[in-house]
Amino acid sequence: MCGILAVFGCIDNSQAKRSRIIELSRRLRHRGPDWSGLHCHGDCYLAHQRLAIVDPTSGDQPLYNEDKTVVVTVNGEIYNHKQLREQLKNHQFRTGSDCEVIAHLYEEHGEEFVDMLDGMFSFVLLDTRDKSFIAARDAIGVTPLYMGWGLDGSIWFASEMKALSDDCERFISFPPGHIYSSKQGGLRRWYNPPWYSEQIPSNPYDPLVLRKAFEKAVVKRLMTDVPFGVLLSGGLDSSLVAAVASRYLADSEAACQWGSQLHSFCIGLEGSPDLKAAREVADYLGTRHHEFHFTVQEGIDALEEVIYHIETYDVTTIRASTPMFLMSRKIKSLGVKMVISGEGSDEIFGGYLYFHKAPNKEQFHQETCRKIKALHLYDCLRANKSTSAWGVEARVPFLDKEFINTAMSIDPEWKMVRPDLGRIEKWILRNAFDDDKQPYLPKHILYRQKEQFSDGVGYSWIDGLRDHANKQVTDAMLANSSFVYPENTPTTKEAYYYRTIFEKFFPKNAARATVPGGPSVACSTAKAVEWDAAWSKNPDPSGRAALGVHAAAYEEAVDTKPANPVNGPLQ
């Protein structure tokens, strides 16, 4: 991951303004500690903080076309850059960077090239010939991007909110799958897959097609010139990522540089479910496994720093980001700069335990669509910012464009939880990799019940967070929360505590508006809370809140204010 900052239309283009841009860009240096770059053209600035993953020696940014009339600053990875270069043989490339194709594709196709990119990316491009510019974000929002407006009429873009919040009057989270064009004067959606309309698909389930699509998504993410590994919790998703990466690593270019033994990483409290399961998977696959431990107190001590980096007050996101943040620091200390992770599977396949209660395939499918569309506010945000805080890049093969299209075209009847047919959550994914001749994983791992990351690192982690928040927030504070925080009012002491930390770093209305709100249980959207009347009495985003579904479900509903059953914003 890298950090980008771009500003267009500044009234002040003095040396002082340049210094201010450099100062703000420096706030993103954790994302890209390897090099800094700045291009200034009149009242336009494009800044970059680089994390060098592909072509570390020559790929510094901003990047240019042949005569430097087109300038681009990019955060991301373009996995099909070699194929795109083949289509651009009449262009001269200055570097081996995968992102340089963007400048040349713009020359060749104008603004209508974004859908040609296969990867995760946020970029801003300036055409100095007419001072027009575009900004775009990848299909699902794996990489973060914010857009803001200054009082002087300037338009800002940044990888993280902290780089523009002080200097913009208003700012928003840039919508995934969109492009902003200065020529057309607004945002438009470039990503228009069939599933986006939420119409119910009817393709039959073919396990081999699904398996091959996922293997392809993992293999393309082995593109790297630096040491890498996989995040392995021992659950289904991360275990499949590790299994596929381990199986195909020896044949990849990365193996020539870094060897054919895959590194895997896991974190948890002593004795947590994830540590035990991850160790078993690592032994089975033969990875070089690194197991990290943390205490509840260490997690609590890191909360302020975590919230500063992830830029949200969402309860579930903070719970899960903290161990991931701590793990990323350990990973970076080992010299690793890129990891492959399992985010996105639960949204695509209805893996959260509340999907057990989906009344029919239509509502099941519509909920998966809603979850994918909101990923940039939750799991993508967590995976990207928790790792980028320490200069580590996270890649997510389940959110591959081609794989999503394959998985979301299957008749959702196949995704439904059907105990009468022996189908648990994500059965179609489990079944696709259930190969007796060349097994990917042990059967009991392949069919392990879903654990949310914040639960799997150890149940006492969430309990410890609640206890700490209860000591920090009084009953009177919570009783008056609707007056102090009228937007997205926190209704638990834990949510209130996180909100106070967030507001300390990001006090503007625009900042709090980047975090959506609404009732949620076990990571559901507000709509899915309606599936079970009992859930309104137990509004907690932990997987254990799926009463009657999770094997370790809470014995009693959690006490909250009855007026508005919310424990953190909409998932």
C-alpha positions, -999 to 999 in steps of 0.1 A, spaced: 0 0 0 10 36 -6 -4 69 5 -16 95 -20 -27 131 -17 -38 154 -46 -50 190 -45 -64 209 -75 -74 246 -78 -55 261 -49 -57 299 -48 -24 300 -30 4 283 -48 33 298 -28 62 279 -13 42 279 20 14 259 3 39 234 -11 53 230 24 18 224 37 11 197 11 43 180 21 33 182 57 -1 167 51 14 140 28 37 131 57 7 121 77 4 92 53 41 81 55 32 50 76 14 37 44 45 43 23 78 46 43 101 37 13 101 70 -6 82 103 -10 73 122 -42 56 155 -52 46 169 -85 35 205 -87 19 221 -118 6 256 -112 -22 252 -86 -22 214 -88 -3 191 -65 1 153 -66 20 138 -36 29 102 -30 43 81 -1 56 48 -15 55 13 -2 77 -5 -28 63 -40 -36 67 -43 -74 99 -29 -90 114 -14 -57 143 2 -75 127 23 -103 90 26 -95 89 58 -75 59 80 -80 43 102 -93 44 83 -126 43 99 -161 37 93 -197 65 97 -223 65 135 -224 54 140 -188 22 157 -198 2 131 -179 9 126 -142 -5 100 -119 -3 91 -83 -15 56 -74 -21 35 -43 -26 -2 -53 -16 -31 -74 -25 -38 -110 -23 -76 -114 -28 -76 -152 -2 -49 -159 19 -72 -181 -10 -81 -203 -19 -44 -206 17 -35 -215 14 -59 -244 -16 -38 -257 5 -7 -253 36 -16 -274 37 18 -291 43 34 -257 76 38 -239 77 28 -202 101 44 -178 98 19 -150 88 -17 -142 60 -4 -119 27 -22 -124 9 12 -120 26 30 -149 1 14 -173 -25 39 -160 -8 69 -175 -5 52 -209 -40 37 -209 -54 72 -203 -34 84 -234 -48 56 -254 -84 55 -242 -92 87 -224 -113 84 -192 -129 51 -203 -101 27 -193 -107 20 -156 -126 -13 -161 -96 -26 -180 -76 -26 -147 -76 -59 -127 -64 -51 -92 -70 -29 -62 -63 8 -66 -71 44 -59 -55 69 -82 -55 105 -92 -44 116 -127 -37 150 -140 -36 159 -177 -14 190 -178 -24 198 -214 -58 211 -203 -54 209 -165 -82 183 -164 -80 155 -138 -97 122 -129 -98 102 -97 -110 66 -94 -113 38 -68 -114 0 -73 -146 -19 -77 -151 -29 -41 -131 -3 -23 -102 -25 -11 -80 6 -11 -92 37 7 -99 71 -8 -114 103 4 -126 134 -15 -129 169 0 -136 205 -8 -117 235 5 -133 270 11 -110 284 -17 -127 261 -43 -100 235 -42 -107 198 -46 -88 173 -26 -82 135 -27 -63 114 -1 -58 78 9 -68 86 45 -90 112 61 -63 126 83 -45 141 53 -74 164 43 -97 167 73 -80 199 87 -79 217 54 -113 208 39 -147 222 48 -164 190 37 -152 156 28 -166 121 20 -155 86 15 -150 83 -22 -175 56 -34 -160 23 -47 -163 15 -84 -166 52 -93 -146 78 -112 -146 116 -107 -140 136 -138 -133 173 -137 -144 176 -173 -178 161 -165 -180 177 -131 -190 148 -110 -189 112 -100 -201 83 -121 -200 45 -116 -176 27 -139 -182 -7 -122 -215 -22 -133 -215 -60 -128 -247 -80 -132 -251 -86 -94 -251 -49 -86 -288 -46 -95 -296 -73 -69 -316 -94 -93 -317 -131 -84 -292 -151 -105 -300 -186 -118 -267 -202 -128 -263 -237 -116 -236 -244 -90 -204 -260 -105 -178 -267 -77 -149 -269 -101 -157 -236 -118 -158 -219 -84 -126 -236 -73 -107 -226 -104 -119 -190 -102 -106 -187 -66 -73 -204 -74 -67 -179 -102 -75 -150 -79 -49 -162 -53 -22 -170 -79 -24 -135 -95 -18 -120 -60 16 -138 -57 30 -110 -78 57 -94 -56 93 -84 -55 94 -84 -17 90 -110 11 54 -119 18 31 -144 36 -5 -152 44 -27 -143 74 -39 -176 89 -66 -176 116 -74 -213 111 -109 -205 98 -122 -216 64 -113 -184 44 -78 -178 55 -71 -216 55 -82 -218 18 -60 -188 9 -31 -205 26 -38 -238 10 -40 -225 -25 -10 -201 -21 10 -230 -7 0 -253 -36 9 -229 -64 38 -210 -48 66 -232 -62 56 -224 -98 54 -187 -92 81 -160 -99 80 -151 -63 94 -185 -54 125 -178 -74 133 -149 -51 119 -159 -18 117 -197 -18 88 -221 -20 79 -224 17 50 -201 25 51 -180 57 19 -178 77 10 -155 106 -16 -157 133 -24 -137 165 -45 -144 195 -48 -144 233 -32 -174 249 -54 -204 243 -76 -188 218 -96 -208 191 -77 -192 162 -42 -201 175 -49 -238 179 -67 -240 145 -41 -220 127 -13 -241 141 -30 -273 129 -35 -258 93 1 -246 92 14 -280 102 -8 -297 76 3 -273 48 39 -272 59 41 -234 61 67 -216 82 43 -205 109 46 -174 131 23 -173 161 19 -140 180 3 -135 214 -12 -104 229 -29 -96 262 -62 -78 267 -43 -49 283 -20 -46 253 -50 -44 231 -67 -18 253 -34 3 254 -34 3 216 -70 15 211 -63 52 206 -36 45 180 -59 20 163 -88 44 160 -65 71 147 -53 48 120 -85 31 109 -106 63 111 -139 48 123 -159 44 155 -176 12 143 -176 -13 172 -169 -45 152 -142 -29 131 -123 -16 162 -126 -50 179 -112 -68 149 -87 -41 139 -68 -40 172 -53 -76 170 -47 -71 133 -29 -38 140 -7 -55 166 0 -85 144 10 -62 115 37 -46 136 52 -80 144 50 -90 107 68 -58 96 95 -65 122 103 -97 103 109 -79 71 76 -89 54 58 -62 34 29 -80 18 3 -105 31 -27 -122 15 -58 -123 36 -93 -139 35 -117 -109 37 -149 -109 16 -159 -145 16 -186 -141 43 -202 -113 24 -202 -132 -9 -214 -166 4 -235 -155 34 -210 -168 59 -221 -148 89 -241 -169 113 -272 -146 110 -276 -159 75 -290 -191 91 -322 -171 96 -326 -159 60 -362 -166 51 -357 -173 14 -331 -172 -13 -342 -138 -26 -336 -121 8 -304 -141 12 -290 -129 -21 -301 -92 -16 -283 -92 18 -251 -105 3 -253 -77 -23 -258 -51 4 -229 -66 24 -205 -65 -6 -215 -29 -14 -207 -18 22 -174 -37 25 -153 -5 20 -167 9 52 -159 -22 73 -137 -52 65 -118 -36 36 -112 -5 57 -100 -27 86 -77 -50 65 -62 -21 46 -56 5 74 -46 -19 102 -18 -33 80 -9 0 63 -3 15 98 29 -4 98 38 -3 61 23 -38 52 1 -44 22 -29 -67 25 -43 -84 -7 -77 -100 -7 -84 -127 -34 -120 -133 -24 -127 -97 -37 -112 -104 -71 -136 -89 -97 -137 -121 -118 -142 -143 -87 -171 -121 -74 -188 -123 -108 -185 -161 -108 -197 -165 -72 -225 -140 -74 -240 -155 -106 -248 -188 -88 -284 -195 -79 -285 -184 -42 -305 -215 -33 -271 -232 -32 -258 -207 -6 -287 -212 18 -281 -229 51 -299 -262 49 -294 -285 79 -318 -310 64 -293 -315 35 -262 -312 57 -253 -278 44 -238 -253 69 -229 -217 61 -206 -213 30 -213 -249 21 -207 -243 -16 -173 -230 -10 -164 -258 14 -177 -284 -10 -157 -268 -39 -125 -276 -21 -135 -309 -6 -112 -331 -27 -105 -366 -14 -78 -373 -40 -57 -342 -34 -71 -326 -2 -66 -289 4 -74 -290 41 -84 -315 68 -121 -321 68 -128 -307 102 -111 -274 93 -129 -273 60 -162 -276 79 -153 -255 110 -180 -231 122 -176 -194 113 -157 -173 139 -155 -136 134 -119 -124 138 -127 -104 169 -142 -135 185 -116 -160 172 -86 -143 188 -102 -151 221 -136 -145 236 -122 -127 266 -109 -100 242 -144 -86 236 -154 -92 272 -123 -73 283 -131 -44 260 -166 -41 275 -153 -42 310 -128 -14 302 -154 7 286 -178 3 315 -151 18 338 -146 48 315 -182 57 307 -207 65 334 -244 58 333 -250 95 331 -228 99 301 -246 71 283 -280 85 293 -272 118 277 -255 103 246 -282 115 223 -276 151 232 -238 148 229 -238 127 198 -271 132 180 -258 115 148 -253 78 151 -259 79 188 -240 52 207 -262 31 228 -236 10 247 -207 22 268 -183 4 245 -196 23 215 -196 56 235 -160 51 245 -148 45 210 -168 75 198 -150 98 223 -116 87 210 -126 92 174 -140 127 180 -107 137 196 -88 130 164 -116 138 139 -139 164 154 -157 177 122 -192 167 112 -179 155 79 -157 130 97 -184 114 118 -206 112 87 -181 89 70 -192 62 94 -227 49 87 -251 38 114 -280 15 122 -289 -16 141 -268 -48 136 -266 -82 151 -236 -105 144 -225 -82 116 -259 -80 98 -272 -50 80 -302 -33 96 -326 -50 71 -315 -85 82 -321 -77 119 -358 -81 110 -352 -118 103 -355 -128 140 -375 -109 166 -351 -120 194 -322 -102 178 -336 -68 186 -331 -77 223 -295 -87 218 -280 -61 194 -243 -70 194 -221 -73 164 -202 -103 178 -209 -137 161 -219 -150 195 -250 -127 193 -265 -150 168 -285 -167 195 -295 -203 188 -269 -205 160 -234 -200 174 -221 -229 195 -209 -204 221 -238 -180 220 -244 -156 248 -266 -172 275 -285 -140 281 -293 -110 260 -269 -81 266 -285 -52 286 -287 -20 265 -310 10 264 -342 -4 250 -352 27 230 -327 22 201 -311 -12 199 -277 -3 184 -242 -13 194 -223 5 168 -232 14 132 -247 -6 104 -227 -35 91 
